[in-house]
Amino acid sequence: MHSVTKKYSNGEVIVIWQSAKCIHSGVCVRGLGEVFKPKETPWVKINAATTEKIIAQVNQCPSGALSFEMDK
């Protein structure tokens, strides 16, 4: 399987997605559907919610495919 890592920044937080870890459980979509839109490109709409909401949802990812770091 080809692994892809993508990063999405809103200037405050960087969301990191690792395709090889993703189990497609849908937790991200159900929890914050305005940000996580898997049928669109790019699939992470990083400016669609507050940084706090994004961090809270990323922390719910069961596989660790989504992570974050604070943007400097």
PDB file of N, H, CA, C and O in Angstrom:
ATOM      1  N   MET A   1       0.838  -1.177   0.000  1.00  0.00           N
ATOM      2  CA  MET A   1       0.000   0.000   0.000  1.00  0.00           C
ATOM      3  C   MET A   1       0.881   1.237   0.000  1.00  0.00           C
ATOM      4  O   MET A   1       1.838   1.333   0.768  1.00  0.00           O
ATOM      5  N   HIS A   2       0.551   2.174  -0.861  1.00  0.00           N
ATOM      6  H   HIS A   2      -0.226   2.096  -1.485  1.00  0.00           H
ATOM      7  CA  HIS A   2       1.277   3.430  -0.965  1.00  0.00           C
ATOM      8  C   HIS A   2       0.840   4.356   0.161  1.00  0.00           C
ATOM      9  O   HIS A   2      -0.353   4.614   0.319  1.00  0.00           O
ATOM     10  N   SER A   3       1.774   4.850   0.932  1.00  0.00           N
ATOM     11  H   SER A   3       2.744   4.640   0.804  1.00  0.00           H
ATOM     12  CA  SER A   3       1.467   5.730   2.053  1.00  0.00           C
ATOM     13  C   SER A   3       1.618   7.190   1.636  1.00  0.00           C
ATOM     14  O   SER A   3       2.615   7.584   1.030  1.00  0.00           O
ATOM     15  N   VAL A   4       0.604   7.978   1.975  1.00  0.00           N
ATOM     16  H   VAL A   4      -0.206   7.658   2.467  1.00  0.00           H
ATOM     17  CA  VAL A   4       0.609   9.401   1.693  1.00  0.00           C
ATOM     18  C   VAL A   4       0.456  10.144   3.013  1.00  0.00           C
ATOM     19  O   VAL A   4      -0.360   9.765   3.854  1.00  0.00           O
ATOM     20  N   THR A   5       1.234  11.193   3.192  1.00  0.00           N
ATOM     21  H   THR A   5       1.897  11.501   2.509  1.00  0.00           H
ATOM     22  CA  THR A   5       1.078  12.076   4.343  1.00  0.00           C
ATOM     23  C   THR A   5       0.751  13.459   3.814  1.00  0.00           C
ATOM     24  O   THR A   5       1.454  13.995   2.958  1.00  0.00           O
ATOM     25  N   LYS A   6      -0.329  14.031   4.337  1.00  0.00           N
ATOM     26  H   LYS A   6      -0.901  13.596   5.032  1.00  0.00           H
ATOM     27  CA  LYS A   6      -0.741  15.381   3.928  1.00  0.00           C
ATOM     28  C   LYS A   6      -0.842  16.247   5.168  1.00  0.00           C
ATOM     29  O   LYS A   6      -1.177  15.772   6.253  1.00  0.00           O
ATOM     30  N   LYS A   7      -0.545  17.531   4.989  1.00  0.00           N
ATOM     31  H   LYS A   7      -0.273  17.916   4.107  1.00  0.00           H
ATOM     32  CA  LYS A   7      -0.634  18.495   6.079  1.00  0.00           C
ATOM     33  C   LYS A   7      -1.545  19.636   5.653  1.00  0.00           C
ATOM     34  O   LYS A   7      -1.499  20.108   4.516  1.00  0.00           O
ATOM     35  N   TYR A   8      -2.376  20.067   6.603  1.00  0.00           N
ATOM     36  H   TYR A   8      -2.413  19.684   7.526  1.00  0.00           H
ATOM     37  CA  TYR A   8      -3.324  21.148   6.363  1.00  0.00           C
ATOM     38  C   TYR A   8      -3.196  22.150   7.502  1.00  0.00           C
ATOM     39  O   TYR A   8      -3.292  21.772   8.669  1.00  0.00           O
ATOM     40  N   SER A   9      -2.975  23.443   7.175  1.00  0.00           N
ATOM     41  H   SER A   9      -2.897  23.751   6.226  1.00  0.00           H
ATOM     42  CA  SER A   9      -2.765  24.451   8.205  1.00  0.00           C
ATOM     43  C   SER A   9      -3.774  25.584   8.073  1.00  0.00           C
ATOM     44  O   SER A   9      -4.148  25.983   6.971  1.00  0.00           O
ATOM     45  N   ASN A  10      -4.206  26.093   9.229  1.00  0.00           N
ATOM     46  H   ASN A  10      -3.902  25.769  10.125  1.00  0.00           H
ATOM     47  CA  ASN A  10      -5.038  27.295   9.252  1.00  0.00           C
ATOM     48  C   ASN A  10      -4.256  28.474   9.831  1.00  0.00           C
ATOM     49  O   ASN A  10      -4.842  29.516  10.126  1.00  0.00           O
ATOM     50  N   GLY A  11      -2.961  28.323   9.992  1.00  0.00           N
ATOM     51  H   GLY A  11      -2.486  27.477   9.752  1.00  0.00           H
ATOM     52  CA  GLY A  11      -2.126  29.357  10.570  1.00  0.00           C
ATOM     53  C   GLY A  11      -1.940  29.208  12.069  1.00  0.00           C
ATOM     54  O   GLY A  11      -1.045  29.822  12.651  1.00  0.00           O
ATOM     55  N   GLU A  12      -2.782  28.392  12.699  1.00  0.00           N
ATOM     56  H   GLU A  12      -3.508  27.893  12.227  1.00  0.00           H
ATOM     57  CA  GLU A  12      -2.670  28.130  14.136  1.00  0.00           C
ATOM     58  C   GLU A  12      -2.311  26.678  14.417  1.00  0.00           C
ATOM     59  O   GLU A  12      -1.478  26.382  15.274  1.00  0.00           O
ATOM     60  N   VAL A  13      -2.955  25.780  13.679  1.00  0.00           N
ATOM     61  H   VAL A  13      -3.631  26.021  12.983  1.00  0.00           H
ATOM     62  CA  VAL A  13      -2.748  24.351  13.878  1.00  0.00           C
ATOM     63  C   VAL A  13      -2.489  23.700  12.515  1.00  0.00           C
ATOM     64  O   VAL A  13      -3.033  24.121  11.494  1.00  0.00           O
ATOM     65  N   ILE A  14      -1.654  22.674  12.529  1.00  0.00           N
ATOM     66  H   ILE A  14      -1.213  22.333  13.359  1.00  0.00           H
ATOM     67  CA  ILE A  14      -1.398  21.873  11.331  1.00  0.00           C
ATOM     68  C   ILE A  14      -1.973  20.487  11.594  1.00  0.00           C
ATOM     69  O   ILE A  14      -1.548  19.803  12.525  1.00  0.00           O
ATOM     70  N   VAL A  15      -2.937  20.070  10.778  1.00  0.00           N
ATOM     71  H   VAL A  15      -3.283  20.625  10.022  1.00  0.00           H
ATOM     72  CA  VAL A  15      -3.491  18.725  10.863  1.00  0.00           C
ATOM     73  C   VAL A  15      -2.689  17.841   9.916  1.00  0.00           C
ATOM     74  O   VAL A  15      -2.499  18.181   8.747  1.00  0.00           O
ATOM     75  N   ILE A  16      -2.227  16.722  10.420  1.00  0.00           N
ATOM     76  H   ILE A  16      -2.381  16.447  11.369  1.00  0.00           H
ATOM     77  CA  ILE A  16      -1.420  15.779   9.643  1.00  0.00           C
ATOM     78  C   ILE A  16      -2.221  14.505   9.458  1.00  0.00           C
ATOM     79  O   ILE A  16      -2.699  13.919  10.429  1.00  0.00           O
ATOM     80  N   TRP A  17      -2.368  14.076   8.212  1.00  0.00           N
ATOM     81  H   TRP A  17      -1.979  14.552   7.423  1.00  0.00           H
ATOM     82  CA  TRP A  17      -3.102  12.852   7.888  1.00  0.00           C
ATOM     83  C   TRP A  17      -2.146  11.859   7.244  1.00  0.00           C
ATOM     84  O   TRP A  17      -1.474  12.182   6.264  1.00  0.00           O
ATOM     85  N   GLN A  18      -2.086  10.644   7.798  1.00  0.00           N
ATOM     86  H   GLN A  18      -2.632  10.381   8.594  1.00  0.00           H
ATOM     87  CA  GLN A  18      -1.246   9.567   7.269  1.00  0.00           C
ATOM     88  C   GLN A  18      -2.152   8.472   6.726  1.00  0.00           C
ATOM     89  O   GLN A  18      -2.810   7.763   7.487  1.00  0.00           O
ATOM     90  N   SER A  19      -2.181   8.341   5.414  1.00  0.00           N
ATOM     91  H   SER A  19      -1.646   8.917   4.795  1.00  0.00           H
ATOM     92  CA  SER A  19      -3.111   7.413   4.766  1.00  0.00           C
ATOM     93  C   SER A  19      -2.911   5.963   5.198  1.00  0.00           C
ATOM     94  O   SER A  19      -3.885   5.219   5.310  1.00  0.00           O
ATOM     95  N   ALA A  20      -1.680   5.550   5.441  1.00  0.00           N
ATOM     96  H   ALA A  20      -0.888   6.155   5.350  1.00  0.00           H
ATOM     97  CA  ALA A  20      -1.418   4.150   5.780  1.00  0.00           C
ATOM     98  C   ALA A  20      -2.009   3.752   7.133  1.00  0.00           C
ATOM     99  O   ALA A  20      -2.269   2.573   7.374  1.00  0.00           O
ATOM    100  N   LYS A  21      -2.218   4.726   8.010  1.00  0.00           N
ATOM    101  H   LYS A  21      -2.006   5.683   7.814  1.00  0.00           H
ATOM    102  CA  LYS A  21      -2.781   4.432   9.327  1.00  0.00           C
ATOM    103  C   LYS A  21      -4.303   4.502   9.352  1.00  0.00           C
ATOM    104  O   LYS A  21      -4.936   3.983  10.271  1.00  0.00           O
ATOM    105  N   CYS A  22      -4.888   5.140   8.348  1.00  0.00           N
ATOM    106  H   CYS A  22      -4.374   5.562   7.601  1.00  0.00           H
ATOM    107  CA  CYS A  22      -6.323   5.420   8.366  1.00  0.00           C
ATOM    108  C   CYS A  22      -7.142   4.138   8.199  1.00  0.00           C
ATOM    109  O   CYS A  22      -6.933   3.373   7.257  1.00  0.00           O
ATOM    110  N   ILE A  23      -8.077   3.918   9.128  1.00  0.00           N
ATOM    111  H   ILE A  23      -8.247   4.540   9.892  1.00  0.00           H
ATOM    112  CA  ILE A  23      -8.959   2.754   9.056  1.00  0.00           C
ATOM    113  C   ILE A  23     -10.352   3.147   8.575  1.00  0.00           C
ATOM    114  O   ILE A  23     -11.265   2.322   8.568  1.00  0.00           O
ATOM    115  N   HIS A  24     -10.514   4.400   8.176  1.00  0.00           N
ATOM    116  H   HIS A  24      -9.772   5.071   8.181  1.00  0.00           H
ATOM    117  CA  HIS A  24     -11.763   4.896   7.597  1.00  0.00           C
ATOM    118  C   HIS A  24     -12.971   4.606   8.487  1.00  0.00           C
ATOM    119  O   HIS A  24     -14.013   4.154   8.012  1.00  0.00           O
ATOM    120  N   SER A  25     -12.814   4.871   9.770  1.00  0.00           N
ATOM    121  H   SER A  25     -11.968   5.238  10.155  1.00  0.00           H
ATOM    122  CA  SER A  25     -13.897   4.619  10.720  1.00  0.00           C
ATOM    123  C   SER A  25     -14.991   5.674  10.644  1.00  0.00           C
ATOM    124  O   SER A  25     -16.115   5.434  11.086  1.00  0.00           O
ATOM    125  N   GLY A  26     -14.676   6.833  10.090  1.00  0.00           N
ATOM    126  H   GLY A  26     -13.763   7.028   9.731  1.00  0.00           H
ATOM    127  CA  GLY A  26     -15.664   7.894   9.963  1.00  0.00           C
ATOM    128  C   GLY A  26     -15.842   8.752  11.197  1.00  0.00           C
ATOM    129  O   GLY A  26     -16.702   9.633  11.214  1.00  0.00           O
ATOM    130  N   VAL A  27     -15.048   8.514  12.231  1.00  0.00           N
ATOM    131  H   VAL A  27     -14.349   7.798  12.217  1.00  0.00           H
ATOM    132  CA  VAL A  27     -15.161   9.300  13.462  1.00  0.00           C
ATOM    133  C   VAL A  27     -14.966  10.784  13.155  1.00  0.00           C
ATOM    134  O   VAL A  27     -15.689  11.623  13.690  1.00  0.00           O
ATOM    135  N   CYS A  28     -14.017  11.108  12.317  1.00  0.00           N
ATOM    136  H   CYS A  28     -13.429  10.426  11.882  1.00  0.00           H
ATOM    137  CA  CYS A  28     -13.742  12.509  11.998  1.00  0.00           C
ATOM    138  C   CYS A  28     -14.928  13.158  11.282  1.00  0.00           C
ATOM    139  O   CYS A  28     -15.306  14.287  11.596  1.00  0.00           O
ATOM    140  N   VAL A  29     -15.508  12.443  10.325  1.00  0.00           N
ATOM    141  H   VAL A  29     -15.200  11.526  10.070  1.00  0.00           H
ATOM    142  CA  VAL A  29     -16.625  12.973   9.546  1.00  0.00           C
ATOM    143  C   VAL A  29     -17.860  13.153  10.416  1.00  0.00           C
ATOM    144  O   VAL A  29     -18.527  14.185  10.340  1.00  0.00           O
ATOM    145  N   ARG A  30     -18.166  12.172  11.230  1.00  0.00           N
ATOM    146  H   ARG A  30     -17.624  11.334  11.291  1.00  0.00           H
ATOM    147  CA  ARG A  30     -19.344  12.265  12.108  1.00  0.00           C
ATOM    148  C   ARG A  30     -19.171  13.341  13.176  1.00  0.00           C
ATOM    149  O   ARG A  30     -20.146  13.978  13.575  1.00  0.00           O
ATOM    150  N   GLY A  31     -17.962  13.545  13.632  1.00  0.00           N
ATOM    151  H   GLY A  31     -17.170  13.028  13.308  1.00  0.00           H
ATOM    152  CA  GLY A  31     -17.721  14.504  14.700  1.00  0.00           C
ATOM    153  C   GLY A  31     -17.571  15.938  14.239  1.00  0.00           C
ATOM    154  O   GLY A  31     -17.934  16.865  14.963  1.00  0.00           O
ATOM    155  N   LEU A  32     -17.038  16.132  13.037  1.00  0.00           N
ATOM    156  H   LEU A  32     -16.743  15.379  12.449  1.00  0.00           H
ATOM    157  CA  LEU A  32     -16.781  17.485  12.544  1.00  0.00           C
ATOM    158  C   LEU A  32     -16.888  17.486  11.014  1.00  0.00           C
ATOM    159  O   LEU A  32     -15.917  17.737  10.300  1.00  0.00           O
ATOM    160  N   GLY A  33     -18.095  17.198  10.547  1.00  0.00           N
ATOM    161  H   GLY A  33     -18.883  16.993  11.127  1.00  0.00           H
ATOM    162  CA  GLY A  33     -18.353  17.055   9.121  1.00  0.00           C
ATOM    163  C   GLY A  33     -18.087  18.288   8.287  1.00  0.00           C
ATOM    164  O   GLY A  33     -17.863  18.182   7.081  1.00  0.00           O
ATOM    165  N   GLU A  34     -18.106  19.462   8.910  1.00  0.00           N
ATOM    166  H   GLU A  34     -18.288  19.548   9.890  1.00  0.00           H
ATOM    167  CA  GLU A  34     -17.811  20.676   8.147  1.00  0.00           C
ATOM    168  C   GLU A  34     -16.326  20.781   7.809  1.00  0.00           C
ATOM    169  O   GLU A  34     -15.957  21.508   6.887  1.00  0.00           O
ATOM    170  N   VAL A  35     -15.482  20.078   8.528  1.00  0.00           N
ATOM    171  H   VAL A  35     -15.782  19.487   9.277  1.00  0.00           H
ATOM    172  CA  VAL A  35     -14.039  20.087   8.270  1.00  0.00           C
ATOM    173  C   VAL A  35     -13.607  18.871   7.454  1.00  0.00           C
ATOM    174  O   VAL A  35     -12.837  19.000   6.503  1.00  0.00           O
ATOM    175  N   PHE A  36     -14.100  17.701   7.823  1.00  0.00           N
ATOM    176  H   PHE A  36     -14.726  17.596   8.596  1.00  0.00           H
ATOM    177  CA  PHE A  36     -13.653  16.455   7.194  1.00  0.00           C
ATOM    178  C   PHE A  36     -14.681  16.001   6.163  1.00  0.00           C
ATOM    179  O   PHE A  36     -15.759  15.517   6.511  1.00  0.00           O
ATOM    180  N   LYS A  37     -14.328  16.166   4.882  1.00  0.00           N
ATOM    181  H   LYS A  37     -13.453  16.559   4.599  1.00  0.00           H
ATOM    182  CA  LYS A  37     -15.224  15.876   3.761  1.00  0.00           C
ATOM    183  C   LYS A  37     -14.514  14.936   2.786  1.00  0.00           C
ATOM    184  O   LYS A  37     -13.911  15.394   1.816  1.00  0.00           O
ATOM    185  N   PRO A  38     -14.580  13.631   3.036  1.00  0.00           N
ATOM    186  CA  PRO A  38     -13.789  12.680   2.249  1.00  0.00           C
ATOM    187  C   PRO A  38     -14.135  12.610   0.763  1.00  0.00           C
ATOM    188  O   PRO A  38     -13.347  12.076  -0.017  1.00  0.00           O
ATOM    189  N   LYS A  39     -15.280  13.130   0.352  1.00  0.00           N
ATOM    190  H   LYS A  39     -15.921  13.564   0.985  1.00  0.00           H
ATOM    191  CA  LYS A  39     -15.641  13.087  -1.068  1.00  0.00           C
ATOM    192  C   LYS A  39     -15.186  14.330  -1.822  1.00  0.00           C
ATOM    193  O   LYS A  39     -15.458  14.469  -3.014  1.00  0.00           O
ATOM    194  N   GLU A  40     -14.497  15.233  -1.132  1.00  0.00           N
ATOM    195  H   GLU A  40     -14.276  15.120  -0.163  1.00  0.00           H
ATOM    196  CA  GLU A  40     -14.012  16.464  -1.752  1.00  0.00           C
ATOM    197  C   GLU A  40     -12.490  16.507  -1.748  1.00  0.00           C
ATOM    198  O   GLU A  40     -11.834  15.761  -1.021  1.00  0.00           O
ATOM    199  N   THR A  41     -11.945  17.385  -2.567  1.00  0.00           N
ATOM    200  H   THR A  41     -12.477  17.991  -3.158  1.00  0.00           H
ATOM    201  CA  THR A  41     -10.498  17.575  -2.635  1.00  0.00           C
ATOM    202  C   THR A  41     -10.197  19.051  -2.443  1.00  0.00           C
ATOM    203  O   THR A  41     -10.745  19.864  -3.187  1.00  0.00           O
ATOM    204  N   PRO A  42      -9.370  19.442  -1.504  1.00  0.00           N
ATOM    205  CA  PRO A  42      -8.813  18.594  -0.466  1.00  0.00           C
ATOM    206  C   PRO A  42      -9.899  18.178   0.514  1.00  0.00           C
ATOM    207  O   PRO A  42     -10.895  18.884   0.677  1.00  0.00           O
ATOM    208  N   TRP A  43      -9.715  17.063   1.150  1.00  0.00           N
ATOM    209  H   TRP A  43      -8.907  16.490   1.017  1.00  0.00           H
ATOM    210  CA  TRP A  43     -10.782  16.516   2.002  1.00  0.00           C
ATOM    211  C   TRP A  43     -10.836  17.156   3.383  1.00  0.00           C
ATOM    212  O   TRP A  43     -11.832  17.005   4.090  1.00  0.00           O
ATOM    213  N   VAL A  44      -9.780  17.869   3.783  1.00  0.00           N
ATOM    214  H   VAL A  44      -8.971  17.992   3.209  1.00  0.00           H
ATOM    215  CA  VAL A  44      -9.779  18.582   5.059  1.00  0.00           C
ATOM    216  C   VAL A  44      -9.967  20.065   4.772  1.00  0.00           C
ATOM    217  O   VAL A  44      -9.107  20.701   4.163  1.00  0.00           O
ATOM    218  N   LYS A  45     -11.083  20.604   5.209  1.00  0.00           N
ATOM    219  H   LYS A  45     -11.782  20.087   5.704  1.00  0.00           H
ATOM    220  CA  LYS A  45     -11.407  22.032   5.062  1.00  0.00           C
ATOM    221  C   LYS A  45     -11.002  22.719   6.364  1.00  0.00           C
ATOM    222  O   LYS A  45     -11.839  22.980   7.229  1.00  0.00           O
ATOM    223  N   ILE A  46      -9.738  23.001   6.487  1.00  0.00           N
ATOM    224  H   ILE A  46      -9.058  22.790   5.785  1.00  0.00           H
ATOM    225  CA  ILE A  46      -9.121  23.416   7.744  1.00  0.00           C
ATOM    226  C   ILE A  46      -9.686  24.717   8.304  1.00  0.00           C
ATOM    227  O   ILE A  46      -9.594  24.952   9.509  1.00  0.00           O
ATOM    228  N   ASN A  47     -10.260  25.556   7.472  1.00  0.00           N
ATOM    229  H   ASN A  47     -10.335  25.366   6.493  1.00  0.00           H
ATOM    230  CA  ASN A  47     -10.802  26.832   7.945  1.00  0.00           C
ATOM    231  C   ASN A  47     -12.282  26.773   8.284  1.00  0.00           C
ATOM    232  O   ASN A  47     -12.886  27.812   8.553  1.00  0.00           O
ATOM    233  N   ALA A  48     -12.880  25.598   8.281  1.00  0.00           N
ATOM    234  H   ALA A  48     -12.390  24.755   8.063  1.00  0.00           H
ATOM    235  CA  ALA A  48     -14.322  25.461   8.494  1.00  0.00           C
ATOM    236  C   ALA A  48     -14.725  25.354   9.966  1.00  0.00           C
ATOM    237  O   ALA A  48     -15.915  25.282  10.270  1.00  0.00           O
ATOM    238  N   ALA A  49     -13.768  25.342  10.870  1.00  0.00           N
ATOM    239  H   ALA A  49     -12.801  25.400  10.622  1.00  0.00           H
ATOM    240  CA  ALA A  49     -14.065  25.258  12.306  1.00  0.00           C
ATOM    241  C   ALA A  49     -12.931  25.914  13.078  1.00  0.00           C
ATOM    242  O   ALA A  49     -11.873  26.214  12.526  1.00  0.00           O
ATOM    243  N   THR A  50     -13.168  26.128  14.344  1.00  0.00           N
ATOM    244  H   THR A  50     -14.028  25.884  14.793  1.00  0.00           H
ATOM    245  CA  THR A  50     -12.134  26.734  15.179  1.00  0.00           C
ATOM    246  C   THR A  50     -10.993  25.745  15.422  1.00  0.00           C
ATOM    247  O   THR A  50     -11.163  24.531  15.315  1.00  0.00           O
ATOM    248  N   THR A  51      -9.856  26.290  15.742  1.00  0.00           N
ATOM    249  H   THR A  51      -9.717  27.277  15.828  1.00  0.00           H
ATOM    250  CA  THR A  51      -8.693  25.469  16.069  1.00  0.00           C
ATOM    251  C   THR A  51      -9.015  24.523  17.221  1.00  0.00           C
ATOM    252  O   THR A  51      -8.617  23.359  17.195  1.00  0.00           O
ATOM    253  N   GLU A  52      -9.722  25.005  18.217  1.00  0.00           N
ATOM    254  H   GLU A  52     -10.046  25.951  18.239  1.00  0.00           H
ATOM    255  CA  GLU A  52     -10.061  24.181  19.381  1.00  0.00           C
ATOM    256  C   GLU A  52     -10.921  22.988  18.982  1.00  0.00           C
ATOM    257  O   GLU A  52     -10.683  21.873  19.445  1.00  0.00           O
ATOM    258  N   LYS A  53     -11.913  23.210  18.132  1.00  0.00           N
ATOM    259  H   LYS A  53     -12.106  24.116  17.756  1.00  0.00           H
ATOM    260  CA  LYS A  53     -12.778  22.110  17.681  1.00  0.00           C
ATOM    261  C   LYS A  53     -11.997  21.099  16.848  1.00  0.00           C
ATOM    262  O   LYS A  53     -12.198  19.891  16.971  1.00  0.00           O
ATOM    263  N   ILE A  54     -11.111  21.600  16.006  1.00  0.00           N
ATOM    264  H   ILE A  54     -10.947  22.581  15.905  1.00  0.00           H
ATOM    265  CA  ILE A  54     -10.297  20.706  15.164  1.00  0.00           C
ATOM    266  C   ILE A  54      -9.400  19.836  16.034  1.00  0.00           C
ATOM    267  O   ILE A  54      -9.324  18.625  15.825  1.00  0.00           O
ATOM    268  N   ILE A  55      -8.727  20.431  17.000  1.00  0.00           N
ATOM    269  H   ILE A  55      -8.789  21.415  17.170  1.00  0.00           H
ATOM    270  CA  ILE A  55      -7.847  19.664  17.889  1.00  0.00           C
ATOM    271  C   ILE A  55      -8.638  18.611  18.653  1.00  0.00           C
ATOM    272  O   ILE A  55      -8.207  17.464  18.769  1.00  0.00           O
ATOM    273  N   ALA A  56      -9.797  19.004  19.174  1.00  0.00           N
ATOM    274  H   ALA A  56     -10.148  19.936  19.080  1.00  0.00           H
ATOM    275  CA  ALA A  56     -10.629  18.055  19.924  1.00  0.00           C
ATOM    276  C   ALA A  56     -11.028  16.873  19.050  1.00  0.00           C
ATOM    277  O   ALA A  56     -11.028  15.734  19.519  1.00  0.00           O
ATOM    278  N   GLN A  57     -11.369  17.124  17.783  1.00  0.00           N
ATOM    279  H   GLN A  57     -11.370  18.049  17.402  1.00  0.00           H
ATOM    280  CA  GLN A  57     -11.785  16.037  16.908  1.00  0.00           C
ATOM    281  C   GLN A  57     -10.605  15.166  16.490  1.00  0.00           C
ATOM    282  O   GLN A  57     -10.722  13.941  16.452  1.00  0.00           O
ATOM    283  N   VAL A  58      -9.481  15.783  16.180  1.00  0.00           N
ATOM    284  H   VAL A  58      -9.386  16.778  16.210  1.00  0.00           H
ATOM    285  CA  VAL A  58      -8.292  15.008  15.810  1.00  0.00           C
ATOM    286  C   VAL A  58      -7.907  14.068  16.955  1.00  0.00           C
ATOM    287  O   VAL A  58      -7.471  12.943  16.714  1.00  0.00           O
ATOM    288  N   ASN A  59      -8.065  14.519  18.175  1.00  0.00           N
ATOM    289  H   ASN A  59      -8.420  15.434  18.370  1.00  0.00           H
ATOM    290  CA  ASN A  59      -7.754  13.680  19.336  1.00  0.00           C
ATOM    291  C   ASN A  59      -8.680  12.475  19.457  1.00  0.00           C
ATOM    292  O   ASN A  59      -8.380  11.555  20.217  1.00  0.00           O
ATOM    293  N   GLN A  60      -9.778  12.452  18.742  1.00  0.00           N
ATOM    294  H   GLN A  60     -10.022  13.199  18.124  1.00  0.00           H
ATOM    295  CA  GLN A  60     -10.722  11.331  18.752  1.00  0.00           C
ATOM    296  C   GLN A  60     -10.364  10.248  17.728  1.00  0.00           C
ATOM    297  O   GLN A  60     -10.972   9.178  17.740  1.00  0.00           O
ATOM    298  N   CYS A  61      -9.403  10.496  16.853  1.00  0.00           N
ATOM    299  H   CYS A  61      -8.909  11.365  16.843  1.00  0.00           H
ATOM    300  CA  CYS A  61      -9.062   9.552  15.780  1.00  0.00           C
ATOM    301  C   CYS A  61      -8.590   8.221  16.382  1.00  0.00           C
ATOM    302  O   CYS A  61      -7.589   8.188  17.097  1.00  0.00           O
ATOM    303  N   PRO A  62      -9.305   7.126  16.096  1.00  0.00           N
ATOM    304  CA  PRO A  62      -8.974   5.854  16.737  1.00  0.00           C
ATOM    305  C   PRO A  62      -7.688   5.199  16.234  1.00  0.00           C
ATOM    306  O   PRO A  62      -7.094   4.383  16.939  1.00  0.00           O
ATOM    307  N   SER A  63      -7.255   5.549  15.029  1.00  0.00           N
ATOM    308  H   SER A  63      -7.737   6.212  14.456  1.00  0.00           H
ATOM    309  CA  SER A  63      -6.088   4.871  14.465  1.00  0.00           C
ATOM    310  C   SER A  63      -4.797   5.673  14.588  1.00  0.00           C
ATOM    311  O   SER A  63      -3.706   5.136  14.393  1.00  0.00           O
ATOM    312  N   GLY A  64      -4.921   6.951  14.909  1.00  0.00           N
ATOM    313  H   GLY A  64      -5.806   7.387  15.067  1.00  0.00           H
ATOM    314  CA  GLY A  64      -3.738   7.808  14.917  1.00  0.00           C
ATOM    315  C   GLY A  64      -3.375   8.339  13.545  1.00  0.00           C
ATOM    316  O   GLY A  64      -2.316   8.943  13.373  1.00  0.00           O
ATOM    317  N   ALA A  65      -4.246   8.118  12.561  1.00  0.00           N
ATOM    318  H   ALA A  65      -5.105   7.627  12.701  1.00  0.00           H
ATOM    319  CA  ALA A  65      -3.981   8.628  11.207  1.00  0.00           C
ATOM    320  C   ALA A  65      -4.013  10.143  11.179  1.00  0.00           C
ATOM    321  O   ALA A  65      -3.311  10.773  10.389  1.00  0.00           O
ATOM    322  N   LEU A  66      -4.835  10.728  12.051  1.00  0.00           N
ATOM    323  H   LEU A  66      -5.406  10.216  12.693  1.00  0.00           H
ATOM    324  CA  LEU A  66      -4.867  12.186  12.170  1.00  0.00           C
ATOM    325  C   LEU A  66      -4.100  12.582  13.426  1.00  0.00           C
ATOM    326  O   LEU A  66      -4.284  12.006  14.499  1.00  0.00           O
ATOM    327  N   SER A  67      -3.249  13.567  13.265  1.00  0.00           N
ATOM    328  H   SER A  67      -3.100  14.035  12.394  1.00  0.00           H
ATOM    329  CA  SER A  67      -2.544  14.145  14.404  1.00  0.00           C
ATOM    330  C   SER A  67      -2.443  15.636  14.135  1.00  0.00           C
ATOM    331  O   SER A  67      -2.862  16.108  13.078  1.00  0.00           O
ATOM    332  N   PHE A  68      -1.895  16.373  15.074  1.00  0.00           N
ATOM    333  H   PHE A  68      -1.555  15.990  15.932  1.00  0.00           H
ATOM    334  CA  PHE A  68      -1.735  17.807  14.857  1.00  0.00           C
ATOM    335  C   PHE A  68      -0.477  18.293  15.543  1.00  0.00           C
ATOM    336  O   PHE A  68       0.070  17.654  16.441  1.00  0.00           O
ATOM    337  N   GLU A  69      -0.045  19.446  15.083  1.00  0.00           N
ATOM    338  H   GLU A  69      -0.490  19.966  14.353  1.00  0.00           H
ATOM    339  CA  GLU A  69       1.001  20.208  15.751  1.00  0.00           C
ATOM    340  C   GLU A  69       0.627  21.669  15.628  1.00  0.00           C
ATOM    341  O   GLU A  69      -0.055  22.063  14.682  1.00  0.00           O
ATOM    342  N   MET A  70       1.062  22.461  16.563  1.00  0.00           N
ATOM    343  H   MET A  70       1.617  22.141  17.331  1.00  0.00           H
ATOM    344  CA  MET A  70       0.749  23.876  16.514  1.00  0.00           C
ATOM    345  C   MET A  70       1.653  24.548  15.489  1.00  0.00           C
ATOM    346  O   MET A  70       2.852  24.277  15.418  1.00  0.00           O
ATOM    347  N   ASP A  71       1.046  25.436  14.693  1.00  0.00           N
ATOM    348  H   ASP A  71       0.072  25.656  14.751  1.00  0.00           H
ATOM    349  CA  ASP A  71       1.787  26.184  13.685  1.00  0.00           C
ATOM    350  C   ASP A  71       2.540  27.310  14.382  1.00  0.00           C
ATOM    351  O   ASP A  71       2.014  27.937  15.302  1.00  0.00           O
ATOM    352  N   LYS A  72       3.741  27.562  13.958  1.00  0.00           N
ATOM    353  H   LYS A  72       4.169  27.054  13.211  1.00  0.00           H
ATOM    354  CA  LYS A  72       4.560  28.594  14.630  1.00  0.00           C
ATOM    355  C   LYS A  72       4.324  29.947  14.025  1.00  0.00           C
ATOM    356  O   LYS A  72       4.923  30.931  14.460  1.00  0.00           O
TER     357      LYS A  72
END
